[in-house]
């Protein structure tokens, strides 16, 4: 619900043809699925990983990226996986959206 409010404000302030750049946590990020589940893929009190003690965090799946910031249009994204001790510590999507 907070993401929807944020997207509406981003869309409001962007000029036509303007770009929105963001980095999003992926569902393979360490700590995903821990803590208190507030809504789908959204947690607080995460007990592990880069989102520990961060407050509320939402985790995205690659298939969500084209539609999660509608009416903005996904232009491209890059997946970055940060590996620690042989496993993914942080999965990040670096995304560019256009109005």
C-alpha positions in Angstrom: 0.0 0.0 0.0 2.9 2.4 0.7 4.5 1.5 -2.6 1.3 2.5 -4.4 1.3 5.9 -2.6 4.9 6.4 -3.6 4.3 5.5 -7.2 1.4 8.0 -7.5 3.7 10.8 -6.1 6.6 9.8 -8.4 4.2 9.9 -11.4 2.8 13.2 -10.3 6.2 15.0 -10.1 7.9 13.4 -13.2 7.7 15.3 -16.4 6.4 13.5 -19.4 9.2 11.3 -20.7 11.0 11.6 -17.4 13.0 8.8 -15.8 12.8 7.2 -12.4 15.9 5.2 -11.2 15.6 2.8 -8.3 17.3 -0.2 -6.6 15.0 -2.9 -5.3 15.6 -5.9 -3.0 15.0 -9.3 -4.6 13.3 -12.3 -3.0 16.7 -14.1 -2.9 18.1 -11.5 -0.4 19.2 -13.0 2.9 16.5 -12.4 5.6 13.6 -12.5 3.1 10.6 -14.2 4.7 11.7 -13.6 8.3 10.2 -11.2 10.8 6.6 -10.0 10.8 4.8 -10.3 7.5 2.8 -7.1 6.9 1.6 -8.0 3.4 2.8 -10.1 0.5 6.6 -9.9 0.3 6.7 -7.1 2.9 8.3 -7.6 6.3 9.4 -5.8 9.4 11.7 -6.9 12.2 13.8 -8.9 9.7 16.2 -11.0 11.6 19.1 -11.5 9.1 20.7 -9.9 6.0 21.1 -6.4 4.8 17.5 -5.4 5.8 18.0 -6.4 9.5 17.1 -3.5 11.8 16.1 -1.4 8.7 12.4 -1.3 9.5 9.9 -2.2 6.8 11.3 -3.8 3.6 9.5 -5.0 0.5 11.2 -7.7 -1.7 10.5 -8.0 -5.4 10.5 -10.9 -7.8 11.9 -10.3 -11.3 8.5 -11.0 -12.8 7.0 -8.1 -10.8 9.3 -5.5 -12.2 7.4 -4.6 -15.4 4.2 -3.9 -13.5 5.1 -2.9 -9.9 5.4 0.8 -10.7 2.6 1.2 -13.3 1.8 3.5 -15.0 5.6 4.0 -15.3 7.1 1.7 -17.9 10.1 -0.4 -17.2 12.9 0.5 -19.6 15.6 -1.9 -18.4 17.0 -3.5 -15.2 20.2 -5.2 -14.1 20.3 -7.9 -11.4 23.2 -7.7 -9.0 23.8 -10.5 -6.6 26.2 -9.9 -3.7 27.6 -13.2 -2.5 28.9 -13.9 1.0 30.3 -17.3 2.1 29.1 -18.9 -1.1 25.4 -17.7 -0.9 23.5 -14.7 -2.0 23.5 -12.1 0.7 21.8 -9.4 -1.3 19.9 -9.6 -4.5 19.3 -6.2 -6.0 17.5 -5.0 -9.1 18.7 -1.7 -10.5 15.8 -0.4 -12.5 15.0 2.4 -14.9 11.4 3.4 -15.4 9.9 6.1 -17.7 6.8 8.2 -17.6 
